[in-house]
Amino acid sequence: MATYWLSFRLQDDSTYNQRYKDLTDTVQRLSTKWWVEASSFIVFASAADIDKIASEIADVIYVDTDLVIVGMPDFKSARLIGHHEDDDIFELMPFIKKV
């Protein structure tokens, strides 16, 4: 069992509410425990590995417009899923991998 953090930005359009629900439902399904008090930030425990989590999240967001970053606080491991414009994230977090 590992602990993960996830931060996201979903494009605000007519499908926002459904994508938000799909994203949080996916994280909840993969989780044994989760914390969702902060807006657009979730901390959760899961038996799934980071690549499975990233893959399942990529399936429920619009990767052309939405952005999700999922990482592990105990390890230098993170995945960037979806659209990004600022490559500084790869310098600030050199261990992050683009999905």
SVG drawing of the C-alpha trace seen along z (x, -y; Angstrom):
<svg xmlns="http://www.w3.org/2000/svg" viewBox="-22 -28 38 31">
<polyline fill="none" stroke="black" stroke-width="0.4" points="0.0,0.0 1.4,-3.4 0.3,-7.0 -0.2,-9.3 -0.9,-13.0 -2.8,-14.2 -3.3,-17.8 -5.4,-18.7 -6.8,-21.4 -9.8,-20.6 -10.9,-22.8 -14.2,-24.6 -16.6,-23.6 -20.0,-21.9 -18.4,-18.5 -16.5,-19.8 -18.8,-18.3 -18.9,-14.9 -15.0,-14.8 -14.6,-16.0 -17.0,-13.2 -15.2,-10.6 -11.8,-11.7 -12.8,-11.6 -14.8,-8.3 -11.7,-6.8 -9.4,-7.9 -12.0,-6.7 -12.3,-3.3 -8.5,-2.9 -8.2,-4.1 -8.4,-2.5 -8.5,-5.9 -8.5,-9.4 -8.5,-13.1 -10.3,-15.6 -10.7,-18.7 -8.6,-21.0 -9.9,-22.1 -8.2,-20.2 -5.9,-18.3 -6.3,-14.7 -4.2,-12.6 -5.0,-8.9 -3.7,-5.4 -3.9,-2.7 -2.5,0.8 -2.3,-0.2 1.1,-1.3 1.6,-4.8 1.5,-3.8 -1.9,-2.1 -3.3,-5.1 -2.0,-7.5 -3.4,-5.3 -6.8,-5.1 -6.9,-8.9 -5.8,-9.5 -8.9,-7.5 -11.4,-9.8 -9.9,-13.3 -9.4,-15.2 -5.7,-14.9 -5.7,-17.7 -7.0,-20.3 -6.9,-18.9 -3.8,-18.4 -3.3,-16.0 -0.1,-15.4 0.1,-12.4 3.0,-11.6 4.2,-9.7 5.3,-11.7 7.7,-9.0 9.5,-8.5 10.8,-10.7 8.1,-9.4 5.4,-11.4 3.5,-11.4 2.2,-14.3 -1.0,-13.4 -2.6,-15.6 -1.9,-19.1 0.9,-21.3 2.6,-24.4 5.3,-25.1 8.3,-22.7 9.7,-24.1 8.0,-21.2 10.6,-18.9 13.4,-21.0 11.7,-21.5 10.8,-17.8 13.3,-16.0 11.9,-12.6 8.4,-13.3 7.4,-11.4 5.0,-12.5 2.2,-10.0"/>
</svg>
